[in-house]
């Protein structure tokens, strides 16, 4: 499994602590230093079954600075993938990528049902 996180993010810290307590093995990936590519995001979105909008960090500073709430509806899906791939801070985190699932954001109950 791949665990994408921003180490300073409190939700990511909570998720990581939860994974460690559960004894779950994962590869840690810093989302800002090694941000997801457009092709990774496409694959994860398809595997997750979630709408692409769920992959945007809508509460992030960069999202607000770029006025994406108003801009995204006018963008094609391809343009949205390309935008997400430019900066890991635009991507909702943490992300947990398993062989047969993709979890976006940390909801303990949801993670428990997939991992435990």
C-alpha positions in Angstrom: 0.0 0.0 0.0 1.0 3.6 -0.6 0.2 6.2 2.0 0.4 9.7 0.6 0.6 12.4 3.2 1.8 15.9 4.1 3.7 15.3 7.4 2.6 18.7 8.9 -1.1 17.8 8.3 -2.8 16.8 11.5 -5.3 14.5 9.8 -2.4 12.8 8.0 -0.6 12.4 11.4 -3.7 10.9 12.9 -4.1 8.5 10.0 -0.5 7.4 10.1 -0.7 6.8 13.9 -3.9 4.7 13.2 -2.1 2.7 10.5 0.9 2.1 12.8 -1.3 1.0 15.7 -3.1 -1.4 13.4 0.3 -2.9 12.3 -0.4 -2.1 8.7 2.5 -2.1 6.3 2.7 0.8 3.8 5.1 2.8 1.7 5.1 6.4 2.9 5.1 9.2 0.2 5.4 12.9 0.9 2.6 14.4 -1.3 4.4 17.8 -1.7 7.9 16.4 -2.6 6.6 13.6 -4.7 3.2 14.7 -5.9 0.9 12.3 -7.8 1.1 12.4 -11.6 -2.0 12.9 -13.8 -1.9 9.3 -14.9 -1.7 8.1 -11.2 -4.7 10.3 -10.3 -6.7 9.0 -13.2 -6.1 5.4 -12.2 -6.9 6.1 -8.5 -10.0 8.0 -9.4 -11.3 5.1 -11.5 -10.5 2.6 -8.8 -12.0 4.7 -6.1 -15.4 5.1 -7.8 -15.4 8.7 -6.5 -16.0 11.9 -8.5 -12.8 13.8 -9.4 -13.9 16.7 -7.2 -13.3 14.5 -4.1 -9.5 14.5 -5.0 -9.2 18.2 -4.5 -8.2 19.7 -1.2 -11.1 22.1 -1.1 -10.1 23.5 2.4 -6.5 24.2 1.3 -5.0 27.6 1.0 -3.9 27.0 -2.6 -7.3 25.9 -3.6 -8.8 29.1 -2.3 -6.0 31.3 -3.6 -6.5 29.9 -7.1 -10.3 30.4 -6.9 -10.9 26.8 -7.9 -14.4 26.6 -6.5 -15.4 28.9 -9.4 -12.9 27.7 -12.0 -13.3 23.9 -11.8 -16.8 23.7 -13.3 -15.5 25.3 -16.5 -12.5 23.0 -16.7 -12.4 19.7 -18.6 -11.6 16.6 -16.6 -8.2 16.4 -18.4 -7.4 20.0 -17.3 -8.4 19.1 -13.8 -6.0 16.1 -13.7 -3.2 18.3 -15.1 -3.9 20.9 -12.5 -3.9 18.4 -9.6 -0.6 17.0 -10.8 1.1 20.4 -10.6 1.1 20.6 -6.8 0.5 18.0 -4.1 -1.1 20.6 -1.9 -4.1 20.7 -4.2 -4.7 17.0 -3.6 -7.0 15.9 -0.7 -5.0 13.9 1.8 -4.2 11.5 3.2 -4.6 9.0 0.4 -4.2 5.3 1.0 -3.8 3.3 -2.2 -4.3 -0.5 -1.9 -4.4 -3.2 -4.4 -8.1 -3.1 -4.8 -9.1 0.2 -3.1 -8.3 3.9 -2.9 -9.2 5.9 0.3 -9.3 9.7 0.1 -9.2 11.6 3.4 -9.2 9.8 6.7 -12.4 8.4 8.1 -11.5 5.8 10.7 -14.7 3.7 10.1 -14.1 3.6 6.4 -10.5 2.7 6.7 -11.3 0.0 9.3 -13.8 -1.6 7.0 -11.1 -1.9 4.2 -8.2 -2.8 6.3 -9.3 -4.7 9.4 
